[in-house]
């Protein structure tokens, strides 16, 4: 399942639940609140890919049961870029 493709307004807090499957959350064109966005991902036998704009400040913690959580951030955070936790 794909969530949030194209231009859209991200809520300050979001929850994604995956059971026996996965999802993609694309924040690359999202309008992110000034204080950033907090995403809670719960994955049982699945996982999520969260795509962020280049330079975003990303902090990832979590637990996946028979699935995976990965953070692939290519560059250091840039001042003024969105914050995703």
N, C-alpha and C positions, 0 to 999 in steps of 0.2 A: 504494500500500500504506500502510496506517495502522498505526503502532506505538505501543504504550503509551497507550491511551485509558483513562480512569478512574483509580482508585487502584492504584498499583503501586510497587515498590521499585526505584529506579534504581541501576545498578551505578556504581562510581566512574569507570570508563572504558567507553565504548561506541564501536562502529564501525558506520557505515552505509555500504553500497556501493550505488550506483545506476548501472546500465548500461542505456541506452535506456529510461529510465523515472524515476520519482521516488518519494519517500516522505514521510510526515508523521510526526514524532515529537512527541508531546504530553506535556510535563513539568508541565502545570498542576496536576495532582492527584498527581504522583509524590512519593514519599518520597525526598528527595535526601540523600546522605551529608553529614555535617557539613562535610567538607573540600570539598564541591562535586562536580561531575561534569564530566568531559572527554569530549567527543564528537568523534570523527574522522569526517568525511563525505567520501567520495570519489565524485565524480559525473562520469560520462562520458556525454554526450548526455542529461543529465537533471538533477535537482536535488532538494533536500530542503527542507522547511519544518520548523523546530524551534520549537514553541510553548512559551513559558515563562510562569510566573506573573508578574503585574504586580509590578514592583519588583525583579525578579531582577537580579543582577550578571552581565552578559553580555559576554564578550570573544570576538570572532569574527575568525578569519583563515582563509585557505584558498585553494584553487584549484579551479576548475571548467572542464572542457574541453567546449565546446559545450553549456553549461548555465549554471546560476546559483546563487549563494549570496547570500542577503539576510538582513540583521538589521534588523528593525523593532521597536525597543524604544521604548515610549511614555513611560516615566517614568524618572527617575533611580533608581539602586539604593537600596534601603531596607535599613537595618541589620538583620541577621539573616535577610535573604532568601537563597534559594539562589544559589550561584555556578555559572555554566555557562560553560565555555571550550571 
